[in-house]
Amino acid sequence: MERWKGRVALVTGASVGIGAAIARALVQHGMKVVGCARSVDKIEKLAAECESAGYVGTLVPYKCDVTSEEEILSMFSAIKTLHQGVDVCINNAGLAHPEPLLSGRTEFWRNMIDVNVMAMCICTREAYQSMKERNIDDGHIININSVVGHVTYSDAIIHFYIATKCAVTALTAGIHDELHDQKSHIRTTNISPGWVKTEFVDCMLRNTSVSGSNLHSMIKVLEAEDIASAVVYALGAPLHIAIGEIIIRPVEQIK
């Protein structure tokens, strides 16, 4: 990770859970991290904690709603002005609504597409253009996916969410192929966690009879820091090694 000291990483959805853990880990390794979310209060608190801890890097909070292309483009423009550009793009922002295919509400399906798929694509495009215009050939694009992007589940409330994560799997492969066609050495990594102890599950299961705490009590689930460690592992690999896919699940999780 030594070569990343002082360089710029964008982490979307950095206010809580996996995004916050990733932002903290990269700051510990000396990176300048732009952490974005719709609300930056928690990121500002995390930035103060990182500074108090004496970490080598810095965390820069940025307010951005990734469902808005205009806000994403404005954020990249600000990063260019203040920090030259993005060297690492970590597309972490994601959400799920319990909306079945046969009875789900269109606005919630669209929200999942906008956050889980479109925001990832727009941020990836802008990050690549930022790297290209500065002749950065060792950058890295990391997509935080899910195990459901690789396997099927029979629970109706997550079928549409599964579709968005299958799209992330396919799109990450496509990004890799397009970079190869451009003879670029920018690397891509698709990280797919299983159950992680975050607020995500509670949000997904709201208005249902199941709670995230009940699910988390069934087995020893992953911690957000486990996923942050996977990000550091992928970033820290020697330049001739591409860590294309990481599936990380609790030992007791079946699939």
matplotlib code that plots the C-alpha trace (Angstrom):
import matplotlib.pyplot as plt

x = [0.0, 3.0, 2.6, -0.9, 0.2, -1.0, -3.1, -6.8, -9.6, -13.3, -15.6, -19.3, -21.7, -19.0, -21.2, -21.9, -21.1, -18.8, -18.2, -17.1, -14.8, -13.2, -12.7, -11.1, -8.8, -7.5, -6.9, -4.9, -2.8, -2.1, -4.6, -6.6, -10.1, -13.1, -16.1, -19.5, -23.0, -26.3, -25.7, -22.1, -22.6, -21.3, -18.4, -17.4, -17.4, -15.3, -12.9, -12.4, -11.8, -9.2, -7.4, -7.5, -6.0, -3.1, -3.7, -1.3, -4.0, -7.1, -10.8, -12.6, -16.4, -18.5, -22.3, -23.6, -26.7, -25.5, -29.0, -28.3, -25.9, -25.6, -24.4, -21.9, -20.5, -20.3, -18.4, -15.9, -15.4, -14.7, -12.2, -10.4, -10.2, -9.1, -7.2, -6.3, -8.4, -9.3, -6.8, -9.0, -12.8, -14.6, -18.3, -19.7, -23.1, -25.9, -29.4, -32.2, -36.0, -38.2, -40.2, -41.2, -41.3, -45.1, -46.2, -43.3, -43.5, -41.9, -40.3, -38.4, -37.2, -36.0, -34.2, -32.3, -31.3, -30.2, -28.0, -26.8, -26.2, -26.4, -24.3, -21.7, -21.4, -21.4, -18.7, -16.6, -16.8, -15.8, -13.0, -11.6, -11.7, -10.0, -7.2, -6.9, -6.5, -3.7, -2.0, -2.7, -2.2, -2.0, -5.4, -8.0, -11.8, -13.4, -17.1, -18.6, -21.1, -22.8, -22.8, -26.3, -24.7, -23.4, -26.1, -29.9, -32.2, -35.8, -36.9, -39.2, -38.4, -34.8, -35.4, -35.1, -32.1, -30.5, -30.9, -29.1, -26.2, -26.0, -25.8, -22.8, -21.1, -21.6, -20.7, -17.4, -16.4, -17.3, -15.2, -12.3, -12.7, -13.0, -9.9, -8.0, -9.1, -7.7, -4.4, -4.9, -3.3, -6.0, -7.3, -10.8, -12.0, -15.4, -15.8, -18.9, -19.7, -22.1, -23.9, -22.2, -23.2, -24.3, -27.6, -28.1, -30.1, -32.4, -33.1, -33.8, -36.1, -38.1, -41.8, -41.3, -41.6, -37.9, -35.2, -31.5, -30.6, -32.4, -30.5, -27.2, -27.7, -28.1, -24.4, -21.2, -21.5, -18.8, -17.8, -17.5, -13.8, -13.5, -14.6, -12.3, -9.4, -10.4, -10.2, -6.7, -5.6, -6.8, -5.2, -2.0, -1.4, 1.8, 1.1, 1.4, -1.4, -5.1, -7.4, -10.5, -13.0, -13.3, -16.2, -16.2, -18.8, -19.1, -18.0, -21.5, -23.3, -24.4, -24.4]
y = [0.0, 2.3, 3.5, 4.8, 7.3, 10.8, 9.6, 10.2, 7.6, 8.2, 6.1, 6.3, 5.6, 6.4, 7.5, 4.1, 0.4, -0.9, 2.5, 4.0, 1.1, 1.3, 5.1, 4.6, 1.9, 3.9, 7.0, 4.7, 3.8, 7.4, 8.1, 11.2, 9.9, 11.7, 10.1, 11.0, 10.4, 12.2, 13.3, 14.1, 14.5, 11.0, 11.3, 14.6, 12.8, 9.9, 12.5, 14.0, 10.6, 9.8, 13.1, 12.5, 9.1, 10.6, 8.6, 9.6, 10.3, 12.5, 12.1, 14.7, 14.6, 15.5, 15.7, 13.9, 12.1, 9.4, 9.1, 12.5, 12.5, 16.3, 15.9, 13.2, 15.3, 18.3, 16.1, 15.0, 18.6, 19.6, 16.7, 17.8, 21.4, 20.6, 17.3, 17.0, 13.9, 10.4, 7.5, 4.9, 4.7, 2.5, 2.1, 1.1, 2.9, 0.4, -0.3, -2.7, -2.4, -5.4, -5.2, -8.5, -8.7, -9.4, -6.8, -4.3, -0.6, 0.9, 3.8, 1.5, -0.7, 2.5, 3.6, 0.4, 0.7, 4.3, 3.6, 0.1, 0.2, 3.7, 5.5, 2.8, 3.2, 7.0, 7.1, 4.5, 6.5, 9.7, 8.1, 6.5, 9.8, 11.5, 8.9, 9.0, 12.8, 12.7, 9.6, 7.6, 4.0, 2.3, 3.3, 1.0, 0.6, -1.5, -2.4, -3.5, -6.1, -9.0, -12.8, -12.5, -11.3, -14.8, -17.2, -17.3, -17.0, -17.9, -15.1, -12.8, -9.6, -9.6, -10.7, -7.2, -6.4, -9.7, -8.5, -5.2, -7.1, -9.6, -6.5, -5.3, -8.6, -8.3, -4.7, -5.2, -7.8, -5.4, -2.6, -5.0, -5.9, -2.3, -1.3, -4.2, -3.0, 0.4, -1.3, 0.3, -1.1, 0.3, -2.6, -3.7, -5.7, -7.0, -7.7, -9.7, -10.0, -12.3, -11.3, -8.3, -6.8, -3.4, -1.3, -2.5, -5.7, -3.8, -1.3, -4.1, -5.9, -2.9, -3.5, -7.3, -9.7, -10.4, -8.2, -7.9, -8.6, -12.0, -12.9, -11.8, -13.9, -17.1, -17.2, -15.4, -12.8, -10.6, -7.2, -4.1, -4.1, -7.6, -6.0, -3.1, -5.6, -7.1, -3.7, -3.1, -6.6, -5.9, -2.4, -3.6, -6.4, -6.0, -4.1, -7.2, -9.0, -8.3, -9.4, -9.6, -11.3, -11.7, -13.5, -13.3, -14.9, -16.1, -19.7, -20.7, -19.1, -21.7, -19.5]
z = [0.0, 0.2, -3.4, -2.6, 0.1, -0.8, -3.7, -4.0, -3.5, -3.9, -1.7, -2.3, 0.5, 3.0, 5.9, 7.5, 7.4, 4.7, 3.1, 6.4, 7.2, 3.8, 4.1, 7.6, 6.3, 3.3, 5.5, 7.8, 4.8, 4.0, 1.2, 0.6, 0.7, -0.6, 1.2, -0.2, 0.9, 0.9, 4.5, 5.5, 9.3, 10.0, 7.6, 9.2, 12.6, 11.1, 9.6, 13.0, 14.5, 11.9, 12.5, 16.3, 15.8, 13.9, 10.7, 7.9, 5.3, 5.3, 4.9, 2.9, 3.4, 0.3, 0.1, -3.0, -3.9, -6.3, -7.9, -9.5, -12.4, -12.0, -8.4, -9.4, -12.2, -9.8, -7.3, -9.8, -11.0, -7.4, -6.9, -10.0, -8.8, -5.2, -5.6, -9.3, -9.8, -8.7, -8.7, -7.0, -7.3, -4.9, -5.8, -2.5, -2.4, -2.6, -1.2, -1.3, -1.0, -0.2, -3.4, -5.1, -8.9, -9.0, -6.6, -6.1, -6.6, -9.6, -7.8, -5.5, -8.4, -10.1, -7.0, -6.8, -10.4, -9.9, -6.9, -7.5, -11.2, -12.8, -10.1, -10.3, -14.1, -14.0, -11.2, -13.1, -16.3, -14.7, -12.7, -15.8, -17.7, -14.7, -14.8, -18.6, -18.8, -16.2, -17.8, -14.6, -15.8, -12.4, -11.0, -9.6, -9.8, -7.1, -7.1, -3.8, -5.0, -3.2, -3.2, -4.6, -7.8, -8.3, -6.8, -6.8, -3.8, -3.7, -1.4, -3.4, -1.5, -2.9, -6.5, -7.9, -5.7, -6.9, -10.5, -9.8, -8.3, -11.2, -13.3, -11.3, -11.9, -15.6, -15.8, -13.8, -16.3, -19.1, -17.6, -17.4, -21.0, -22.2, -20.2, -21.8, -25.2, -24.4, -23.4, -20.0, -16.8, -14.6, -12.6, -11.7, -8.7, -7.9, -4.1, -3.2, 0.5, 2.2, 5.4, 7.0, 10.3, 9.1, 9.0, 5.4, 6.3, 8.6, 5.9, 3.4, 5.7, 7.0, 6.9, 7.0, 9.9, 9.9, 11.5, 10.7, 14.3, 14.2, 11.0, 12.5, 15.6, 13.6, 12.5, 13.0, 10.3, 8.7, 10.0, 7.8, 8.5, 6.9, 3.6, 4.1, 4.5, 1.2, -0.5, 1.0, -0.2, -3.8, -3.8, -2.3, -4.8, -7.0, -10.2, -12.4, -10.4, -11.0, -8.2, -10.4, -8.1, -4.3, -2.8, 1.0, 3.1, 6.7, 7.2, 8.3, 5.3, 2.9, -0.3]

ax = plt.figure().add_subplot(projection="3d")
ax.plot(x, y, z, "-o")
ax.set_aspect("equal")
plt.show()
